Amino acid sequence: MPIGRIKEMLPERGFGFVKDETSGNLIRFNTEEIPVGITQDTIVKFTIVDLDPGSIAINFSAFDSPSDDSDHQSQTDF
């Protein structure tokens, strides 16, 4: 499951972007897909669905790194 950071959320327009840490790509998502408590700059796990054209991110959950809780703690606590 990819890991990335929510880079932009535009709820008034119904979409946002998550930056995939592996590829560096910005992937669009529908803001309705985001669970309560996840905000811009939160590190998340998600699924990428390939569409024609492009891709979309779905199935978001907050990412909590077991090896380095201190860096992500304030971003993932709800």
C-alpha positions as CSV (number, residue, x, y, z in Angstrom):
1,M,0.0,0.0,0.0
2,P,1.6,3.3,-1.0
3,I,2.4,6.0,1.5
4,G,2.2,9.7,0.9
5,R,1.4,13.1,2.2
6,I,-1.9,15.0,1.7
7,K,-0.6,18.1,-0.3
8,E,-3.8,19.9,-1.0
9,M,-7.4,19.6,-0.1
10,L,-10.1,21.6,-1.9
11,P,-13.4,20.4,-0.3
12,E,-15.3,23.2,-2.0
13,R,-14.3,21.7,-5.3
14,G,-14.6,18.1,-4.2
15,F,-11.0,17.0,-4.7
16,G,-7.4,17.2,-3.5
17,F,-4.0,15.7,-4.1
18,V,-1.7,13.3,-2.3
19,K,2.0,13.0,-3.1
20,D,3.2,9.4,-3.4
21,E,6.5,9.2,-1.5
22,T,7.8,6.4,-3.7
23,S,7.2,8.0,-7.2
24,G,6.8,11.6,-6.2
25,N,3.7,11.8,-8.3
26,L,0.7,13.9,-7.3
27,I,-2.4,11.7,-7.3
28,R,-5.9,13.2,-7.3
29,F,-8.6,12.0,-4.8
30,N,-12.2,12.8,-4.1
31,T,-12.5,14.6,-0.7
32,E,-15.4,12.3,0.2
33,E,-12.8,9.5,0.4
34,I,-10.9,11.2,3.3
35,P,-11.8,9.9,6.8
36,V,-12.6,12.4,9.5
37,G,-9.4,13.7,11.2
38,I,-7.1,13.5,8.2
39,T,-6.1,17.0,7.1
40,Q,-3.6,18.6,4.8
41,D,0.0,17.5,5.5
42,T,-1.1,14.3,7.1
43,I,0.9,11.2,6.1
44,V,-1.4,8.5,4.9
45,K,-1.6,5.0,3.4
46,F,-3.8,4.7,0.3
47,T,-4.7,2.6,-2.7
48,I,-4.0,3.8,-6.3
49,V,-6.6,3.0,-9.0
50,D,-5.5,3.4,-12.6
51,L,-8.1,5.0,-14.7
52,D,-8.2,6.2,-18.3
53,P,-6.8,8.8,-18.2
54,G,-4.7,9.0,-15.1
55,S,-5.0,7.6,-11.6
56,I,-7.0,8.3,-8.5
57,A,-6.3,7.6,-4.8
58,I,-8.8,5.8,-2.6
59,N,-9.0,3.9,0.8
60,F,-7.1,6.4,2.9
61,S,-5.9,5.7,6.4
62,A,-3.5,7.6,8.7
63,F,0.1,6.2,8.6
64,D,1.9,5.8,11.9
65,S,5.5,4.7,11.4
66,P,6.4,2.2,14.1
67,S,10.1,3.1,13.7
68,D,9.7,6.8,14.1
69,D,6.6,7.8,16.0
70,S,8.0,11.2,17.1
71,D,8.0,12.7,13.5
72,H,4.5,11.7,12.7
73,Q,2.7,11.6,16.0
74,S,1.2,15.1,15.8
75,Q,0.0,14.5,12.3
76,T,-1.7,11.2,12.9
77,D,-3.3,11.6,16.4
78,F,-7.0,12.4,16.2
